[in-house]
Amino acid sequence: MDIINQIRTATAKVLLDNYQYKADDSAIAVNETKPEFEGDYTVVLFSFVKPLKKSPEGLGNELGQALIAAHPELFSAYNVIKGFLNLTIADSRWLSFLKEAHADASFGRKPSNGRRVMVEYSSPNTNKPLHLGHLRNNFLGWSIAEIYKANGYDIVKTCIANDRGIHICKSMLAWQLFGNGATPESTGIKGDHLVGDYYVLFGNELKKQSRPIVEAIYQGDTSAVAESDLTQLHLHLSKIKELEALVETKKDPKDIESIEAKILEQRAEVKDIADNATPIMQAAKQMLVDWEAGKPEVIELWKKMNSWVYSGFDITYKRIGSDFDKTYYESNTYLLGKELVEQGLKKGVFFRKEDGSVWIDLTADGLDQKIVQRRDGTAVYITQDIGLAVKKYEEFHSDRSIYVVGDEQNYHFKVLKLICQKLELPSADGIFHLSYGMVELPTGRMKTREGTVVDADDILDEMVREAENKTSELGKTDGFTPEELKDLYDIIGLGALKFFLLRVDAKKKMIFNPEESIDLHGYTAAFIQFAHARIKSIFRKENDEPYTPSSEEALPTLTPQEKALIVIAEKYPAIIEQAVMDMSPSVITAYAFNVAQAFNTFVNQHYILKAETLEKRNLRLQLARLTANILSSSMALLGIRVPERM
């Protein structure tokens, strides 16, 4: 039992024995004592003052005396500040903990609780390589899965490959038009990068074909526009004129800026209509129709190009340490959910409009109406997700199903969970959207079709180069073989990237700056990795012989630095719990950094191998071993390796 729960249990027993007052352990507030006061942990007394008819000071003194009398092995002193009972934990309690935990490599991890959690992450499109945003997704999903596992859950890691749709056809068509039979083998280009290049080429050609149509539209010539788009086009053009006239009447720069932003939105709609009128977009749409019809040559091309992408993905996944127990493919799941639509109609969950389309009305839930089936009977994306949620539950019977998806899909997952609940599906209540903010560059948001995205492979290479440069600058590479150095640069570079992307709370957007991510003195993986390597160097110099004091020997007195390190180490199990409750690996990053800081403070003040006594030497070796285990274990939850040497 950790120290906070021990304090709660001891306090509850004293309240019951001395005052016949039954308090729930979990209701007893215990906090770390503020630095300006003496003590280690503080019991908040205010909730007991009124029912016990005691003054805060009187109750605090009575409780403090009773706790020390009942548990001298746990408490050594107390003081009362108004309604707060500050308790000093006895050195014997910390030494007992150190003796039990120092050699336990699995310290902090819980046994199986029999519950299962599914985590879906990555979920890439097969028309481009993984990029920086995917890295945050993968690191976050993988780490959350490992944190759940450390808390005793059975974990299923899944991925859905978005391998069908118009975006896939764009790459396929561009390869047909411009590829001249190019393959990864003939070009020496990694498969996912090769396919992504053709997606960018499609975008460039689309711009080229769309530009004259847009110019013609603004000159009054709409002959190239499909008749079905004309009504919407005229509405957008009318709105643009209205907004342009309105902006002329405004003087406030903020008003002008707001209206100009709306004009840009309308112009973007006009461009979309022009894009739709281009020959290349029409050809891509026809290719999608042919794919859905199962046209052999289209299916063959689709399989071939997807195989290139999957081979490329596998290389990147292996490099970053992402793995999956099951991969679903949209090409196999996009028809799922159609039967559920019929069931929903019978239950009155859905309704059919006059045009034959099927909808759900979520206005009573603070949302709006949402289509679940088109008038031609085809499924929409939400329908597929409903069906896939059922399929996943039938396969794995998970208690919780976590979707790691960017915050632009917040609305989608609110709708998904609500629909599943209204359909009374067994998977419904377990659906959880782990929403995260986008990763941006200092220059702004990334755009794939414009070729401004930072490919995952490129940033991984850059991080390894940066690690090599920083290590070379320090000049501490003596004694390493070329193979060991290569592995070290990989450990430092990938560790820096993972730590940087995970140290920010998932809900927040972030700007990635490689220069900040590798620093031996900052809030970085390298700082923690160096602390671990520093400990390992101590054990290389002297074998660690376990030391158990005999009954005749007095327990050594802890110095402030020794105690501070033991206190923070003891929190590790609670930190792993908190990371699950908060659904945030950033809890682990902050804790690992604090442990490394506490160790550095300790080792800078004290000798270990040349300690003043044999008892102190062995105590400090135990403390160093415990610290190394915690640093290795906590960083492993983030997917980060820690080196033996740096």
C-alpha positions in Angstrom: 0.0 0.0 0.0 1.4 3.4 -0.9 2.0 6.1 1.7 -1.1 8.2 1.0 -3.4 5.2 1.3 -1.6 4.1 4.5 -2.2 7.6 6.0 -5.9 7.4 5.0 -6.4 4.0 6.5 -4.6 4.9 9.7 -6.6 8.2 10.0 -9.9 6.4 9.4 -9.1 3.8 12.1 -8.2 6.5 14.7 -11.4 8.4 13.9 -13.4 5.2 14.4 -11.6 4.0 17.5 -11.3 7.3 19.3 -14.5 9.1 18.1 -16.8 6.3 16.8 -16.8 8.3 13.6 -16.8 6.1 10.4 -15.0 7.8 7.5 -14.6 6.4 4.1 -10.9 6.2 3.4 -11.3 7.7 -0.1 -13.0 10.8 1.5 -10.0 11.6 3.7 -8.0 14.3 1.8 -4.3 13.8 2.0 -1.9 16.2 0.1 1.8 16.7 0.0 2.8 19.3 2.7 3.5 22.7 1.2 7.3 23.5 1.2 6.9 26.4 3.6 5.6 24.1 6.4 7.4 21.2 8.2 6.2 17.8 7.3 5.8 15.4 4.4 2.0 14.8 4.0 -1.0 16.8 5.2 -4.4 15.6 6.3 -7.2 18.1 5.7 -9.4 18.2 8.8 -12.3 20.6 7.9 -14.8 17.9 6.9 -14.5 16.3 10.4 -14.6 19.4 12.6 -18.3 19.9 12.5 -19.6 16.3 13.0 -17.0 15.8 15.8 -17.7 19.2 17.4 -14.0 19.9 17.7 -11.9 22.9 16.9 -9.5 22.4 13.9 -6.4 22.8 16.2 -7.8 20.6 18.9 -8.8 17.8 16.5 -5.4 18.1 14.8 -3.4 17.7 18.0 -5.5 14.7 19.2 -5.2 13.0 15.8 -1.5 13.7 15.5 -0.8 12.2 19.0 -3.0 9.2 18.3 -1.4 8.5 14.9 2.1 8.6 16.3 1.1 6.4 19.3 -0.6 3.8 17.0 2.0 3.8 14.2 5.5 4.8 15.4 6.9 2.9 12.4 5.0 5.2 10.1 4.9 8.7 11.7 7.7 10.5 13.6 6.3 14.0 14.2 3.4 16.2 13.5 2.3 19.9 13.6 -1.1 21.6 13.1 -1.6 24.7 11.1 -5.2 25.8 11.4 -7.3 23.0 9.8 -4.3 21.1 8.4 -2.5 18.2 10.2 1.1 18.0 8.8 2.7 14.6 9.3 6.4 13.7 9.1 6.9 10.2 7.9 9.4 8.1 9.8 12.7 7.2 8.1 12.0 3.6 9.0 8.9 3.7 6.7 11.0 5.0 3.7 13.8 2.5 4.4 11.4 -0.4 4.6 9.9 0.7 1.2 13.4 0.9 -0.3 14.4 -2.5 0.9 11.3 -4.1 -0.6 11.2 -2.1 -3.9 14.8 -1.5 -5.0 15.4 -4.8 -6.8 11.9 -5.1 -8.2 12.1 -4.4 -12.0 8.3 -4.5 -12.2 7.7 -2.0 -9.4 4.7 0.2 -10.0 3.0 -2.2 -12.4 -0.2 -3.9 -11.3 -1.3 -7.6 -11.8 -4.1 -8.4 -14.3 -7.5 -7.1 -13.4 -9.3 -9.2 -16.0 -10.6 -6.2 -18.0 -9.8 -5.5 -21.6 -9.2 -2.2 -23.4 -8.9 -1.7 -27.1 -6.9 1.2 -28.5 -7.2 2.2 -32.1 -4.5 4.5 -33.4 -2.5 5.5 -36.5 -5.3 4.9 -39.0 -3.5 6.2 -42.1 -4.7 6.9 -45.6 -3.0 4.7 -48.2 -2.4 7.6 -50.6 0.6 9.1 -48.8 3.4 8.3 -46.3 3.0 8.8 -42.5 3.8 12.4 -41.5 4.6 14.3 -38.3 0.9 14.4 -37.2 0.8 10.6 -37.6 3.8 10.3 -35.3 2.0 12.1 -32.5 -1.0 9.8 -33.1 1.2 6.7 -33.0 3.2 7.7 -30.0 0.1 8.7 -28.1 -1.9 5.6 -28.9 0.9 3.2 -28.3 1.8 4.9 -25.0 -1.8 4.9 -23.7 -2.0 1.2 -24.5 1.2 0.5 -22.5 0.0 2.6 -19.6 -3.3 0.7 -19.4 -1.3 -2.5 -19.6 0.9 -1.4 -16.7 -2.3 -0.8 -14.7 -3.4 -4.5 -15.2 -5.5 -4.3 -18.3 -5.5 -6.7 -21.2 -4.7 -4.6 -24.3 -5.7 -4.9 -27.9 -4.0 -2.5 -30.3 -5.8 -1.9 -33.5 -5.5 0.2 -36.7 -7.9 0.9 -39.5 -6.3 1.5 -42.9 -8.3 4.1 -44.9 -7.6 2.3 -48.2 -10.5 3.3 -50.4 -12.2 6.5 -51.6 -11.6 9.4 -53.9 -8.2 10.3 -52.3 -6.9 6.9 -53.1 -8.1 7.2 -56.7 -6.3 10.5 -57.1 -2.9 8.8 -56.5 -3.8 5.9 -58.7 -4.9 8.2 -61.6 -1.8 10.4 -61.3 0.4 7.3 -61.5 -1.4 6.2 -64.6 -1.0 9.6 -66.2 2.5 10.5 -65.1 4.2 7.4 -63.7 5.5 5.7 -66.9 5.4 2.4 -65.0 7.5 3.6 -62.1 7.8 1.2 -59.1 9.6 1.4 -55.7 12.2 -0.9 -57.1 12.8 1.0 -60.4 13.0 4.4 -58.7 14.6 3.4 -55.4 11.9 5.4 -53.6 10.1 3.9 -50.5 6.7 2.7 -51.5 4.6 5.0 -49.4 6.7 8.0 -50.5 6.3 7.1 -54.2 2.5 6.9 -54.0 2.5 10.1 -52.0 4.5 11.8 -54.7 1.7 11.0 -57.2 -1.0 12.4 -54.8 1.0 15.7 -54.8 1.2 15.5 -58.6 -2.5 15.1 -58.8 -3.0 18.2 -56.7 -0.6 20.2 -58.9 -2.4 19.1 -62.1 -5.8 19.9 -60.5 -4.6 23.4 -59.8 -3.4 23.8 -63.3 -6.7 22.6 -64.8 -8.9 24.5 -62.3 -7.3 27.9 -62.5 -8.7 28.9 -65.9 -12.2 27.6 -64.9 -12.1 29.8 -61.8 -11.0 32.8 -63.8 -13.8 32.2 -66.3 -16.4 31.9 -63.5 -15.4 35.4 -62.1 -15.6 36.8 -65.7 -19.2 35.4 -65.9 -18.5 32.3 -68.0 -19.9 29.2 -66.1 -20.1 26.9 -69.2 -17.5 24.5 -67.8 -19.5 23.9 -64.5 -21.7 20.9 -64.2 -25.4 21.8 -64.3 -25.9 20.1 -60.9 -23.4 22.6 -59.4 -24.8 25.8 -60.9 -27.3 26.6 -58.2 -24.7 26.4 -55.5 -22.2 28.3 -57.6 -24.5 31.2 -58.1 -25.3 31.3 -54.3 -21.6 31.5 -53.5 -21.0 34.2 -56.1 -23.9 36.2 -54.8 -22.6 35.9 -51.3 -19.2 37.1 -52.3 -20.6 40.2 -53.9 -22.7 40.9 -50.8 -19.7 40.5 -48.5 -17.5 42.7 -50.7 -20.1 45.4 -50.6 -20.4 45.1 -46.9 -16.6 45.4 -46.3 -16.6 48.7 -48.0 -18.9 50.1 -45.3 -16.7 49.0 -42.4 -13.9 51.0 -40.7 -13.0 48.8 -37.8 -10.0 46.6 -38.8 -11.5 43.6 -36.9 -14.8 43.9 -38.7 -13.0 44.1 -42.0 -10.8 41.1 -41.2 -13.8 39.0 -40.2 -15.7 39.8 -43.4 -12.6 39.1 -45.5 -12.2 35.7 -43.9 -15.8 34.9 -44.9 -15.1 36.0 -48.5 -12.1 33.6 -48.6 -14.4 30.8 -47.4 -16.9 31.5 -50.2 -14.1 31.7 -52.7 -12.8 28.3 -51.5 -16.3 26.9 -52.2 -16.2 28.4 -55.7 -12.8 26.8 -56.3 -14.1 23.4 -55.1 -16.9 23.6 -57.7 -14.3 24.5 -60.4 -12.1 21.6 -59.2 -15.1 19.3 -59.7 -15.4 20.5 -63.3 -11.8 19.6 -64.3 -11.2 16.6 -66.5 -8.7 15.1 -64.0 -11.2 15.2 -61.1 -13.9 13.7 -63.3 -11.6 10.9 -64.2 -10.8 10.3 -60.6 -14.5 10.1 -59.7 -15.0 7.6 -62.6 -12.2 5.5 -61.2 -13.9 5.4 -57.8 -17.1 4.2 -59.6 -15.1 1.6 -61.4 -13.5 0.5 -58.1 -16.8 0.1 -56.4 -18.1 -1.9 -59.5 -15.1 -4.2 -59.1 -13.5 -3.4 -62.5 -10.6 -5.8 -62.7 -7.9 -3.5 -64.0 -8.8 -0.8 -61.4 -8.8 -3.4 -58.6 -5.4 -4.7 -59.8 -3.9 -1.3 -59.8 -5.4 -0.5 -56.4 -3.9 -3.7 -54.9 -0.5 -3.0 -56.4 -0.2 0.5 -55.2 -1.6 -0.3 -51.8 1.0 -3.1 -51.4 3.7 -0.5 -52.0 2.3 1.7 -49.3 1.9 -1.1 -46.8 5.5 -2.1 -47.3 6.6 1.5 -46.7 4.4 1.8 -43.6 5.8 -1.5 -42.1 9.4 0.0 -42.3 8.3 3.1 -40.5 6.2 1.3 -37.9 9.1 -1.0 -37.1 11.4 1.9 -36.7 9.2 3.8 -34.3 8.1 0.7 -32.4 4.4 0.8 -33.3 2.6 -2.5 -33.5 -0.9 -3.7 -33.9 -2.8 -6.9 -32.8 -5.4 -6.3 -35.6 -5.6 -4.1 -38.7 -9.0 -3.4 -40.2 -9.3 -2.2 -43.8 -12.0 0.3 -44.9 -12.4 -1.6 -48.1 -13.7 -4.4 -46.0 -15.7 -2.4 -43.5 -17.4 0.4 -45.6 -20.5 -1.6 -46.1 -20.9 -2.4 -42.4 -23.7 -0.8 -40.5 -26.4 -1.0 -43.2 -28.3 -3.7 -41.3 -28.1 -1.5 -38.2 -29.8 1.3 -40.1 -32.8 -0.9 -40.8 -32.9 -2.0 -37.1 -32.7 1.7 -36.1 -35.6 2.6 -38.4 -37.8 -0.2 -36.8 -36.8 1.1 -33.3 -37.6 4.7 -34.2 -34.0 5.8 -33.6 -33.7 6.9 -37.3 -36.2 8.4 -39.7 -36.5 8.5 -43.4 -36.9 11.8 -45.3 -39.0 12.2 -48.4 -36.0 11.7 -50.7 -35.4 8.3 -49.2 -32.3 9.2 -47.2 -32.1 8.1 -43.5 -31.3 10.5 -40.6 -31.1 10.7 -36.9 -32.3 13.8 -35.0 -29.9 14.7 -32.2 -31.1 18.2 -31.5 -32.4 17.2 -28.1 -28.8 16.1 -27.3 -27.5 19.5 -28.2 -26.3 18.5 -31.7 -28.2 18.5 -35.0 -29.6 16.1 -37.6 -27.1 13.6 -39.0 -27.5 11.5 -42.2 -26.7 7.8 -41.7 -27.7 6.5 -45.2 -27.9 8.3 -48.6 -31.1 8.3 -50.7 -29.5 5.7 -53.0 -29.1 3.3 -50.1 -25.3 3.7 -49.8 -23.6 4.1 -46.3 -21.9 7.2 -45.1 -18.8 7.2 -42.9 -20.7 7.3 -39.6 -22.6 4.2 -40.7 -19.4 2.3 -41.3 -18.1 3.3 -37.9 -21.2 2.0 -36.2 -20.9 -1.3 -37.9 -17.2 -1.5 -37.1 -17.8 -0.7 -33.4 -20.1 -3.8 -33.3 -17.6 -5.9 -35.2 -14.8 -5.0 -32.8 -16.9 -5.8 -29.7 -18.0 -9.1 -31.1 -14.4 -10.1 -31.8 -12.8 -8.8 -28.6 -15.5 -7.9 -26.0 -13.5 -4.9 -24.8 -14.7 -3.0 -21.7 -13.5 0.2 -23.3 -12.7 1.1 -26.9 -10.4 4.1 -27.3 -10.2 6.0 -30.6 -7.0 8.1 -30.9 -8.1 10.7 -33.4 -7.4 14.4 -33.9 -9.7 17.0 -32.4 -11.2 17.9 -35.8 -13.2 14.7 -35.4 -14.7 15.6 -32.0 -18.2 16.1 -33.4 -18.0 12.8 -35.3 -17.2 10.7 -32.2 -19.9 12.5 -30.1 -22.4 11.4 -32.8 -21.0 7.9 -33.0 -21.3 7.3 -29.3 -24.8 8.8 -29.1 -26.1 6.7 -32.0 -24.6 3.5 -30.5 -26.2 4.3 -27.2 -29.6 5.0 -28.8 -29.3 1.7 -30.7 -28.5 0.0 -27.3 -25.4 -1.6 -28.7 -23.3 -3.4 -26.1 -20.2 -1.5 -27.3 -21.7 1.9 -26.8 -20.8 3.0 -23.3 -17.2 1.9 -23.8 -16.5 4.2 -26.7 -14.0 6.9 -25.8 -12.5 9.5 -28.1 -8.9 10.4 -27.1 -8.8 13.7 -28.9 -5.5 15.4 -29.5 -4.4 18.7 -31.1 -2.7 19.0 -34.4 1.1 19.3 -34.7 2.1 22.4 -36.6 5.4 23.7 -37.8 6.8 27.1 -37.0 5.7 28.1 -40.5 2.1 27.0 -40.0 -0.2 24.0 -40.7 0.9 21.2 -42.9 -1.0 20.4 -46.2 -0.4 17.0 -47.9 -1.6 17.8 -51.3 0.5 20.9 -51.4 3.6 19.0 -50.4 4.2 21.0 -47.2 3.9 18.0 -44.9 7.0 16.8 -42.9 7.2 13.1 -43.7 7.7 10.9 -40.7 10.8 9.2 -42.2 12.4 12.6 -42.9 11.9 13.9 -39.4 13.2 10.6 -37.9 16.4 10.9 -40.0 16.8 14.5 -39.0 16.4 13.7 -35.3 19.1 10.9 -35.5 21.4 13.4 -37.3 20.8 16.0 -34.6 21.6 13.3 -31.9 24.8 12.5 -33.7 25.8 16.2 -34.0 25.0 16.9 -30.3 26.9 13.8 -29.1 29.9 14.6 -31.3 30.0 18.2 -30.0 30.3 16.8 -26.4 33.2 14.6 -27.6 32.2 11.6 -25.4 32.2 8.8 -28.0 35.4 7.1 -26.9 35.1 3.3 -26.4 32.0 3.0 -28.6 32.1 0.8 -31.7 30.5 2.2 -34.9 27.5 -0.1 -34.4 27.1 1.0 -30.8 27.2 4.7 -31.8 24.6 4.1 -34.5 22.3 2.5 -31.9 23.0 5.3 -29.4 22.1 8.0 -32.0 18.9 6.2 -32.7 18.1 5.9 -29.0 18.7 9.6 -28.4 17.1 10.9 -31.6 13.9 8.8 -31.5 13.7 9.3 -27.7 13.9 13.1 -28.1 11.1 13.1 -30.7 8.8 10.8 -28.7 9.3 12.7 -25.5 8.8 16.1 -27.2 5.5 15.0 -28.8 4.2 13.3 -25.6 5.3 15.9 -23.0 2.5 18.3 -24.1 -1.0 17.4 -22.9 -2.8 15.6 -25.7 -5.7 18.1 -25.9 -3.3 20.9 -26.8 -2.1 21.9 -30.2 1.7 22.1 -30.5 4.5 23.4 -32.6 7.3 21.0 -33.3 10.8 22.5 -33.0 13.6 19.9 -33.4 16.2 22.2 -31.9 14.4 22.2 -28.5 14.0 18.4 -28.3 17.6 17.4 -27.7 19.1 19.1 -24.7 21.0 17.4 -21.8 19.9 20.2 -19.5 16.2 20.8 -20.5 12.9 19.0 -20.1 13.9 16.3 -22.6 14.4 12.6 -23.0 18.1 13.1 -23.2 18.2 14.6 -19.7 16.5 11.5 -18.3 18.5 9.1 -20.5 21.7 10.7 -19.2 20.6 10.2 -15.6 20.0 6.5 -16.3 23.4 6.1 -18.0 25.0 7.9 -15.1 23.6 5.3 -12.7 24.6 2.4 -14.9 28.2 3.7 -14.9 28.2 3.5 -11.1 27.3 -0.2 -11.2 29.9 -0.9 -13.9 32.5 0.3 -11.4 31.3 -1.7 -8.5 29.1 -4.8 -8.2 25.9 -4.2 -6.3 25.8 -6.5 -3.3 22.4 -6.5 -1.7 22.6 -5.3 1.9 20.2 -6.2 4.7 20.9 -4.6 8.1 21.2 -7.1 10.9 18.8 -6.7 13.9 21.6 -5.2 16.0 22.5 -2.4 13.6 20.8 0.9 13.8 19.0 2.0 10.7 20.9 4.8 8.9 19.4 8.3 9.1 18.3 9.7 5.8 19.7 13.0 4.4 17.3 15.4 2.8 18.5 14.5 -0.7 18.2 10.7 0.0 14.7 11.2 1.5 13.5 13.4 -1.4 14.6 10.7 -3.9 12.9 7.9 -2.0 9.7 10.0 -1.6 9.4 10.7 -5.3 10.2 7.1 -6.2 7.5 5.8 -3.9 4.9 7.7 -6.0 5.5 5.7 -9.1 2.5 3.3 -8.8 0.2 6.3 -8.2 1.6 8.2 -11.2 0.9 5.2 -13.5 -2.7 5.3 -12.1 -3.0 9.0 -12.6 -1.8 8.7 -16.2 -4.7 6.4 -17.0 -7.2 8.6 -15.2 -6.0 11.6 -17.1 -5.5 9.6 -20.3 -2.2 11.4 -20.7 1.4 10.2 -21.2 2.5 13.7 -20.2 1.9 12.7 -16.6 4.7 10.1 -17.1 7.1 12.5 -18.9 6.8 15.0 -16.1 7.3 12.4 -13.4 10.4 10.8 -15.1 11.9 14.2 -15.5 11.3 15.0 -11.8 12.9 11.6 -10.8 16.0 12.4 -12.9 16.2 15.8 -11.3 16.0 14.4 -7.8 18.7 11.8 -8.6 21.0 14.4 -10.0 20.5 16.6 -6.9 21.2 13.5 -4.7 24.3 12.3 -6.5 25.8 15.8 -6.7 25.6 16.0 -2.9 26.6 12.5 -2.0 29.2 9.9 -2.8 27.8 6.4 -3.5 30.7 4.0 -3.9 32.9 6.1 -1.6 30.1 6.7 1.0 31.1 7.5 4.6 30.0 4.1 5.9 29.2 0.6 4.5 25.6 1.1 5.5 25.3 4.3 3.5 27.1 2.8 0.5 24.7 0.0 0.3 21.6 2.2 1.0 22.7 4.5 -1.8 23.3 1.7 -4.2 19.8 0.4 -3.5 18.5 3.9 -4.1 20.4 4.2 -7.4 19.1 0.8 -8.5 15.5 1.8 -7.7 15.9 5.0 -9.6 17.3 3.3 -12.6 14.4 0.8 -12.6 11.9 3.6 -12.5 13.5 5.6 -15.2 13.8 2.6 -17.5 10.2 1.5 -16.7 8.6 5.0 -17.1 10.4 5.7 -20.3 9.4 2.3 -21.6 5.7 3.4 -21.1 6.5 6.2 -23.6 8.2 3.8 -26.0 11.6 5.3 -25.3 14.8 3.3 -24.7 17.4 4.3 -22.1 21.0 3.6 -22.9 23.6 1.9 -20.6 26.2 4.5 -21.7 26.0 8.0 -23.1 
